[in-house]
Amino acid sequence: SRLEVIINFSFCFFFNDTATTEIYTLSLHDALPISKDAIIFVHGFGSSPKTFEKIVSEMRITKQPWQAWSFAYPTGKSVTDNANELARQIENFENEFENIYIVAHSMGGLVSREAVTSQLAFVGKVRKLIMIGTPNQGSPGAEVLVRLSKLLTNSDSNTAFVDLESPGVRDLINGKNTPLVP
């Protein structure tokens, strides 16, 4: 139901601190010693790499032949800034990979899609970009976030639930027109 979506979203936002930090990290979770194939997980707005912990755990338990990486980024920053940093960090590890598969959720899809349009060497190794629930044309859910934030804002201190003017929120509301991945 609609209320359930709002509650679940707010839970994710309050308890995942990547959304407000300035820290970018591309982290290796697990790798088989001989694997040069990587899956890079990219979280969505107000979330963190913890979103993918169960998947990474299943990969480990079932001894899947992949390196498992995740990218953490501050979701209040613009999609372009985050995409540039994702591209730079993947490029830093480019020699570790023969094949790259990116799995991205929501805003992470916008970030990943823009990152793979760069002219860096790693792009030639990207075999698939899987975008789950990515608001390429903008997100009506982001408008709900704006209304919810206004309801939850402390009128005495004017402290908002989320920075409604952040580039990340604007990119979610409007979408991001990035060329399709070939």
Secondary structure, 3 states (H helix, E strand, C coil): CHHHHHHHHHHHHHHCHHHCCCCCEEEEEECCCCCCEEEEEECCCCCCHHHHHHHHHHHHHCCCCCEEEEEECCCCCCHHHHHHHHHHHHHHCHHHCCEEEEEEECHHHHHHHHHCCCCCHHHHHEEEEEEECCCCCCCHHHHHHHHHHHHHCECCCCECCCCCCCHHHHHHHHCCCCCCCC
